[in-house]
Amino acid sequence: MPARLLLVDDEPRNLTLLEAYLSPLGYTLTRASGGYEALAAFEREPADLILLDVMMPDLDGIDVLTHVRAHAEGAHVPVILITGQTEREDRLRGFEAGADEFLEKPVDRALLLTRVRTLLRLKEARDELTLRHATLERLQREQREMTAFIVHDLRNPLAIVHANLGWMQHTGAAPGTDLDEALTDSLGASARLQKMIDDLLAVARIEQADVPLERVPVALDALLHDVARAQTREALDKRITVGVDAEEGLHVDADRTILQRVLENLVRNALRYTPPEGRILLSSTKKGPVVEVSVSNTGEPIPERDRSRIFEKFRRGDDGAPAGGHAGLGLYFCARAMEAHGGTIAVVDQAEWPTSFVLRFPTAPS
């Protein structure tokens, strides 16, 4: 389909000259003899390129250009301003309004054709990139929606499987038998699957920029003790001590559910990589205008090269290094959650603690 060009000039002979230059190239040409006529023509059928005279009696070219830039939908429309004036201020005014090119009268044919061809090629490339970007965004949105539906629908069947496995172990398996061990392994596997599903749903929520945080004043001492108590059974099974050192009366303005999930992810991560007889400490303190919450453990230190990468989506540490959780989502969720709160998360070196994750909230509530 030939490109559509809108030619705008209040002098008929100038329009005739432009048509004579451009017609042999096969473009579809539309004439307008003034600014208002040009805007009406553009509204009826947007052009692929506009050749626009600057000085016109009813509405000058700069005003027409400003209107086009303000109301054109979709792709960028190249505009070449044609003027008999050469003052620097006029050119600056045109470029500030969004002109792509300037040509002086009398128009040089070769220069005109070169500029038109170049701008149309750029427009075609830009339109193709815009289309591809829109297609990718649509596919990503559809993929996220499909994943959310699937993951959500998996929760109830998995909960039933987990409950039934627990019932079978409680009622029909003698401790220490092969059946008891098989059911224990199955319960552990179903719990891990549930954790992965919860991670996927949590990440999907935190990635939605239009989902507001439900901020409330969160008492950190109570929250840290709640998180520690929730991990008591696993910690005892692994012979790991989980302690809390929280500064009394310290609060942060945060979404408590999301913040609790962040801390639970960090503690579970610590439990995976802390050796038997090791220690985990949850602590909070205020340093000037910053509130810090730390989850530290006596496991192996995270290599320097991995300390930023482990917060990437689906990223795990190298072999032998602490990883970002199941499916590589745990620490990614933590990073995004802290970003949503206006804070940060980092791996830092602390005395007595080979591995320490520190959450920093930018301001403490009064």
PLY file of the C-alpha trace (Angstrom):
ply
format ascii 1.0
element vertex 366
property float x
property float y
property float z
element edge 365
property int vertex1
property int vertex2
end_header
0.00 0.00 0.00
1.53 3.34 -1.04
2.41 5.83 1.70
-0.07 8.66 2.29
1.42 12.17 2.23
-0.39 15.32 3.33
0.83 18.48 1.55
-0.05 21.76 3.27
0.56 25.23 1.82
-1.60 28.31 1.25
0.08 28.92 -2.15
-1.44 26.65 -4.86
1.74 26.82 -7.00
3.80 25.44 -4.12
1.39 22.53 -3.75
1.56 21.89 -7.48
5.37 21.86 -7.35
5.40 19.37 -4.46
2.96 17.14 -6.32
5.14 17.25 -9.42
8.18 16.14 -7.36
6.41 13.40 -5.42
3.83 11.93 -7.82
6.38 9.83 -9.80
7.21 7.94 -6.60
3.71 6.49 -6.36
2.65 8.09 -3.07
-0.98 8.90 -2.32
-1.06 12.70 -2.08
-3.64 14.86 -0.30
-3.63 18.67 -0.62
-4.62 21.22 2.01
-4.52 24.97 1.41
-4.48 26.07 5.05
-3.98 24.98 8.66
-7.60 24.22 9.49
-8.10 22.33 6.24
-4.97 20.31 7.04
-6.26 19.33 10.48
-9.61 18.29 9.02
-7.87 16.17 6.37
-5.63 14.56 8.98
-8.61 13.70 11.18
-10.40 12.07 8.23
-7.40 9.96 7.29
-4.09 10.19 9.17
-1.10 10.61 6.88
2.17 8.67 6.96
4.09 11.94 6.47
3.19 15.64 6.44
4.89 18.37 4.40
3.85 21.53 6.18
4.32 25.19 5.29
5.18 27.31 8.33
3.70 30.67 7.34
-0.05 30.46 6.63
-2.71 33.13 7.27
-5.35 31.11 9.18
-3.27 28.74 11.34
0.49 28.58 11.02
2.45 25.37 10.57
3.80 25.30 14.12
0.27 25.35 15.53
-0.80 22.59 13.13
2.23 20.53 14.15
1.48 21.05 17.86
-2.08 19.84 17.32
-0.92 16.77 15.38
1.56 15.81 18.08
-1.08 16.29 20.80
-3.85 14.30 19.10
-2.17 11.75 16.84
-2.84 8.24 18.12
-0.55 5.27 17.66
2.53 5.61 15.47
4.68 8.72 15.19
3.88 10.79 12.06
6.97 12.42 10.50
6.53 16.14 9.77
8.74 18.20 7.46
8.38 21.95 7.95
8.88 24.08 4.84
9.77 27.70 5.39
11.12 30.74 3.61
12.67 31.99 6.84
16.09 30.95 8.05
16.14 32.47 11.55
17.55 30.17 14.22
14.66 30.94 16.59
12.09 29.76 14.05
13.91 26.45 13.58
14.22 25.92 17.34
10.53 26.65 17.77
9.71 24.09 15.09
11.93 21.37 16.54
10.57 22.02 20.04
7.07 21.48 18.64
8.15 18.09 17.26
9.31 18.68 13.69
11.42 15.91 12.18
13.04 18.03 9.46
13.24 21.55 7.97
13.41 22.43 4.29
13.87 25.93 2.89
12.03 27.50 -0.04
12.55 27.11 -2.87
12.51 23.39 -2.16
15.40 21.42 -3.64
13.93 18.37 -5.39
16.74 15.93 -4.61
16.88 16.99 -0.98
13.10 16.73 -0.65
12.96 13.20 -2.07
15.85 12.04 0.09
14.26 13.40 3.27
10.87 11.92 2.45
12.28 8.45 1.67
14.43 8.47 4.81
11.64 9.52 7.14
9.21 6.99 5.65
11.75 4.19 6.13
12.27 5.28 9.73
8.52 5.38 10.27
8.12 1.90 8.85
10.84 0.55 11.14
9.38 2.37 14.14
5.89 1.07 13.39
7.24 -2.48 13.12
8.98 -2.18 16.49
5.82 -0.75 18.05
3.76 -3.63 16.66
6.24 -6.22 17.91
6.34 -4.59 21.33
2.54 -4.60 21.55
2.44 -8.24 20.46
5.04 -9.23 23.06
3.16 -7.37 25.78
-0.07 -9.13 24.80
1.59 -12.55 24.78
3.23 -11.90 28.15
-0.08 -10.74 29.61
-1.88 -13.83 28.29
0.91 -16.06 29.62
0.72 -14.46 33.06
-3.07 -14.83 33.11
-2.88 -18.48 32.05
-0.22 -19.23 34.66
-2.26 -17.52 37.36
-5.35 -19.56 36.46
-3.43 -22.83 36.43
-1.57 -22.13 39.64
-4.72 -21.00 41.42
-6.61 -24.12 40.32
-3.80 -26.36 41.60
-4.07 -25.14 45.18
-7.24 -26.99 46.24
-6.37 -30.42 44.74
-2.89 -30.21 46.23
-4.29 -29.29 49.65
-6.55 -32.35 49.49
-3.62 -34.60 48.55
-1.52 -33.20 51.39
-4.35 -33.66 53.93
-5.05 -37.22 52.81
-1.36 -38.14 52.97
-1.25 -36.85 56.52
-4.37 -38.82 57.43
-2.94 -42.01 55.92
0.29 -41.61 57.83
-1.54 -40.93 61.08
-4.03 -43.81 60.81
-2.38 -46.51 58.75
1.41 -46.37 58.90
3.44 -47.64 61.78
6.37 -45.37 62.62
9.64 -46.42 61.00
8.08 -48.64 58.35
8.66 -48.26 54.64
5.10 -46.96 54.26
5.68 -44.35 56.96
8.88 -43.17 55.25
7.17 -43.05 51.84
4.31 -40.99 53.25
6.77 -38.66 54.99
8.61 -38.09 51.71
5.30 -37.51 49.90
4.16 -35.03 52.53
7.45 -33.16 52.19
7.13 -33.10 48.39
3.54 -31.83 48.54
4.59 -29.14 51.02
7.31 -28.01 48.62
4.81 -27.93 45.76
2.49 -25.82 47.90
5.39 -23.46 48.62
6.14 -23.14 44.90
2.49 -22.37 44.15
2.39 -19.77 46.91
5.59 -18.22 45.52
4.12 -17.99 42.02
0.94 -16.35 43.29
2.88 -13.95 45.50
5.19 -12.94 42.65
2.21 -12.46 40.31
0.64 -10.11 42.86
3.76 -8.08 43.58
4.48 -7.66 39.85
1.12 -5.97 39.29
1.95 -2.28 39.60
-1.74 -1.37 40.05
-2.15 -3.56 43.16
-1.75 -1.21 46.16
0.06 -2.25 49.33
-2.15 -2.45 52.42
0.17 -0.40 54.59
-0.28 -0.40 58.36
2.10 0.25 61.26
3.80 -3.13 61.81
5.35 -3.91 65.20
8.59 -5.62 64.27
9.19 -7.38 67.58
5.83 -9.18 67.37
6.28 -9.97 63.68
9.76 -11.42 64.11
8.61 -13.63 66.99
5.63 -14.84 64.91
7.92 -15.77 62.02
10.38 -17.54 64.32
7.62 -19.56 66.05
6.23 -20.69 62.68
9.58 -22.36 61.88
10.04 -24.04 65.28
9.24 -27.58 64.15
11.56 -27.60 61.15
14.30 -25.92 63.18
14.04 -28.58 65.91
14.11 -31.36 63.32
17.34 -29.91 61.92
18.78 -29.09 65.37
19.02 -25.40 64.50
18.46 -22.59 66.99
16.26 -19.71 65.80
16.52 -16.57 67.93
15.03 -13.07 67.90
16.75 -9.82 68.89
14.15 -7.12 68.21
14.34 -3.55 69.40
11.21 -2.88 71.46
8.65 -0.43 70.16
10.06 -0.35 66.64
7.52 -0.12 63.80
7.58 0.14 60.01
4.80 1.30 57.72
4.31 -1.81 55.57
1.95 -4.42 54.18
2.17 -6.91 57.04
1.19 -9.96 54.99
3.80 -9.27 52.34
6.50 -8.37 54.86
5.80 -11.55 56.83
6.14 -13.58 53.64
9.47 -11.88 52.90
10.80 -12.85 56.33
9.44 -16.39 56.06
11.20 -16.82 52.71
14.47 -15.64 54.23
14.16 -17.91 57.27
13.29 -20.95 55.14
16.24 -20.14 52.94
18.44 -19.96 56.04
17.12 -23.31 57.31
18.11 -24.98 54.04
21.71 -23.81 54.27
22.41 -23.74 57.99
24.17 -26.91 59.23
22.95 -28.92 62.25
23.71 -27.21 65.57
23.81 -23.91 63.66
22.05 -20.67 64.51
19.61 -18.27 62.83
18.91 -14.79 64.19
16.08 -12.41 63.31
16.85 -8.87 64.44
15.64 -5.32 64.02
17.18 -1.97 64.83
16.94 1.70 63.94
19.96 3.47 62.47
19.20 7.15 62.09
16.24 7.52 59.71
16.58 3.91 58.54
15.01 0.78 60.00
16.99 -2.42 59.42
15.62 -5.94 59.71
18.16 -8.76 59.42
17.93 -12.52 58.94
21.36 -14.01 59.66
22.65 -17.58 59.86
25.82 -19.56 60.42
25.73 -21.35 57.07
28.33 -20.97 54.35
28.80 -17.38 53.11
27.32 -16.46 49.75
30.10 -15.83 47.19
30.52 -12.18 46.26
29.72 -12.92 42.60
26.28 -14.30 43.57
25.17 -11.60 45.99
23.30 -9.53 43.45
22.38 -12.29 40.99
20.42 -14.36 43.52
17.70 -11.67 43.54
17.01 -12.17 39.82
13.91 -14.06 38.74
14.43 -17.85 38.47
18.07 -17.35 39.46
19.79 -19.86 41.72
23.24 -19.70 43.20
26.08 -21.72 41.73
26.52 -25.30 42.89
27.30 -25.34 46.56
26.15 -21.77 47.10
22.90 -20.76 48.78
20.17 -20.34 46.22
17.14 -18.14 45.89
14.59 -20.70 47.00
12.32 -23.09 45.18
12.20 -22.33 41.43
14.38 -19.29 42.07
11.39 -17.17 43.12
11.85 -16.68 46.85
14.55 -14.04 46.86
13.19 -12.43 43.69
9.90 -11.94 45.53
11.76 -10.46 48.51
13.54 -7.94 46.26
10.36 -6.89 44.47
8.44 -6.61 47.74
11.10 -4.35 49.26
11.16 -2.27 46.08
7.37 -1.85 46.36
7.88 -0.60 49.93
10.55 1.86 48.82
13.24 -0.12 50.60
16.12 -2.43 49.71
17.43 -5.91 50.44
21.07 -6.92 50.33
23.51 -9.56 51.50
25.98 -7.95 53.89
28.94 -9.02 56.01
28.26 -9.01 59.72
30.40 -10.15 62.63
29.71 -13.76 63.67
27.27 -14.26 60.81
28.67 -15.66 57.52
25.34 -14.97 55.78
23.11 -12.02 56.61
20.19 -10.61 54.61
19.37 -7.03 55.58
16.10 -5.26 54.77
16.32 -1.48 54.88
13.27 0.73 55.10
14.05 4.35 54.14
12.18 6.07 56.96
10.90 5.06 60.34
7.44 6.19 61.43
7.29 8.60 64.31
0 1
1 2
2 3
3 4
4 5
5 6
6 7
7 8
8 9
9 10
10 11
11 12
12 13
13 14
14 15
15 16
16 17
17 18
18 19
19 20
20 21
21 22
22 23
23 24
24 25
25 26
26 27
27 28
28 29
29 30
30 31
31 32
32 33
33 34
34 35
35 36
36 37
37 38
38 39
39 40
40 41
41 42
42 43
43 44
44 45
45 46
46 47
47 48
48 49
49 50
50 51
51 52
52 53
53 54
54 55
55 56
56 57
57 58
58 59
59 60
60 61
61 62
62 63
63 64
64 65
65 66
66 67
67 68
68 69
69 70
70 71
71 72
72 73
73 74
74 75
75 76
76 77
77 78
78 79
79 80
80 81
81 82
82 83
83 84
84 85
85 86
86 87
87 88
88 89
89 90
90 91
91 92
92 93
93 94
94 95
95 96
96 97
97 98
98 99
99 100
100 101
101 102
102 103
103 104
104 105
105 106
106 107
107 108
108 109
109 110
110 111
111 112
112 113
113 114
114 115
115 116
116 117
117 118
118 119
119 120
120 121
121 122
122 123
123 124
124 125
125 126
126 127
127 128
128 129
129 130
130 131
131 132
132 133
133 134
134 135
135 136
136 137
137 138
138 139
139 140
140 141
141 142
142 143
143 144
144 145
145 146
146 147
147 148
148 149
149 150
150 151
151 152
152 153
153 154
154 155
155 156
156 157
157 158
158 159
159 160
160 161
161 162
162 163
163 164
164 165
165 166
166 167
167 168
168 169
169 170
170 171
171 172
172 173
173 174
174 175
175 176
176 177
177 178
178 179
179 180
180 181
181 182
182 183
183 184
184 185
185 186
186 187
187 188
188 189
189 190
190 191
191 192
192 193
193 194
194 195
195 196
196 197
197 198
198 199
199 200
200 201
201 202
202 203
203 204
204 205
205 206
206 207
207 208
208 209
209 210
210 211
211 212
212 213
213 214
214 215
215 216
216 217
217 218
218 219
219 220
220 221
221 222
222 223
223 224
224 225
225 226
226 227
227 228
228 229
229 230
230 231
231 232
232 233
233 234
234 235
235 236
236 237
237 238
238 239
239 240
240 241
241 242
242 243
243 244
244 245
245 246
246 247
247 248
248 249
249 250
250 251
251 252
252 253
253 254
254 255
255 256
256 257
257 258
258 259
259 260
260 261
261 262
262 263
263 264
264 265
265 266
266 267
267 268
268 269
269 270
270 271
271 272
272 273
273 274
274 275
275 276
276 277
277 278
278 279
279 280
280 281
281 282
282 283
283 284
284 285
285 286
286 287
287 288
288 289
289 290
290 291
291 292
292 293
293 294
294 295
295 296
296 297
297 298
298 299
299 300
300 301
301 302
302 303
303 304
304 305
305 306
306 307
307 308
308 309
309 310
310 311
311 312
312 313
313 314
314 315
315 316
316 317
317 318
318 319
319 320
320 321
321 322
322 323
323 324
324 325
325 326
326 327
327 328
328 329
329 330
330 331
331 332
332 333
333 334
334 335
335 336
336 337
337 338
338 339
339 340
340 341
341 342
342 343
343 344
344 345
345 346
346 347
347 348
348 349
349 350
350 351
351 352
352 353
353 354
354 355
355 356
356 357
357 358
358 359
359 360
360 361
361 362
362 363
363 364
364 365
